């Protein structure tokens, strides 16, 4: 799966989690840039991504997510591992 | 699955929510409707966010349920449960505000009258203590006595917290059962390993239930739900390690609904009646086409067994006090035939309190059932295998609960149980006798049609109204009636157990429980009156009655009882109050009808007086008995 496709798939998740349609996903975007993106929203995003892409994050991977770019990277890696 | 599977999945729900968010004038009813869908945690949180932007802590005008303020107390992370608790309330039309203690500080806040918890003024306190905290102090291999020590100390501490909450806020106290999160060490016979935390959870949950019963505390049985759905659906070790969330976010919508149904039950807002379709709901096939021999029911096929199992579940619901009704498109003669003649039917005619089989639409028939049984239309659950009928009823009567059953009866009992429509907090003798009472009603109705006029009909009923001061034996039923009666209720003042006991101890107060018997049986306690003497006025603080005894002169006879008691106390005048609610319009004219003079009246209610110095008992067909 290409990064571009992953960004496209993530957009509605962010839209739903924050109930806003004006969030533009970029690799650098992180919690400090979006009002209300706290640790709870972070977990909501993680679980929504897990259910959308059909995998579970490794506990270690959860600790490496600092921004949207990290999230896209982990999704890409897990998807390619699935084959 | 921990999802809300009894609610329909609604196409385009997100778009409806977005339109709702952008609407200049969103209504509470729209929000309630959005909440009555099969929502996951993300949808739940989104709806909560929008509803909070719109209403926040402000209770919208015109909502029927009492506003609820829930303090959720614990020492792990609970914030992720808040939206689901609020939406669980919203689903039942209740406005819920939620408070959570500062992390780990609930004990200090309970002791400190200056704390934010006190400032919040909760009406409900939910103790959601995590398993790690509850089982602290255990060590593998310690002696049996050493292992019990810390657990029993914890239990006493929990009991102390309940009492603190009860004393400080006076409202409902809920204790979440301990979540069985610990892996076993010994295995199947874990109970033989002293100091095992897995064993400790079993011990704690057993004891918590026992002391909750002693203290009048309600249990939130998450342990039972873990047994049903599996621990994996309720708890994620990864999230526990990451953020100390004990209940998984994916289980939050169900958790919130479980909390809300307890709170709604306390307000008397549980459903009361199960209305059943017949063809392909109680049996397989169409009785009018297939005939008695052709329908699928009973042994011989898995499907036939499944219908029997569903009927048995419905019968057991009726034995615990749920009223059964039939709502079917059929010729009545055909529809009744299996109830009378099919050997494998579990449900029989006498189990059905109201039987409606005709060709009118089901919404109209459900209205008729509500009227016939004297219950609110919003206390009916309607089960129908046909999606067309379900959607029609949902559209016409959004207040009727219509579970999203499939066409496979195998799952009907589990779906009804999962939905928790009939959530009950106590089982009273009257609940157990209710079905017989409603069946008695039907006999009375047919007797009425034989009687030539109302007066001779009533005289022939040989009614006795037995009044008795509040006592401990009646306490449960008294509190239950006070808190669930909405229609024939002049003031709709709710009383806790402690407040009812307060009436019993107050020399200037009178609390009367009224029981009606007649030649068909005992109707149980059907009326409650609370009055207070203020100088020479007897103020009727509370007057409520069960609607099933209306039209039988019980009101006038009750007035006779009140007047006699008031006079004995030295009162010269009765003062009756009416406080209008969305549900008690039927008693708006109650005091006028009894000959009171209205001294004040506006849209909020009225105040009426009756001089009893020269009052003579009104003649009725009911014999008064004082015990």
Interface residues (C-beta under 8 A of the other chain):
Chain A: X16 X17 X19 X39 X40 X43 X44 X47 X48 X57 X59 X62
Chain B: X14 X21 X41 X42 X43 X45 X46 X49 X50 X79 X80 X238 X239 X241 X242 X243 X245 X249 X250
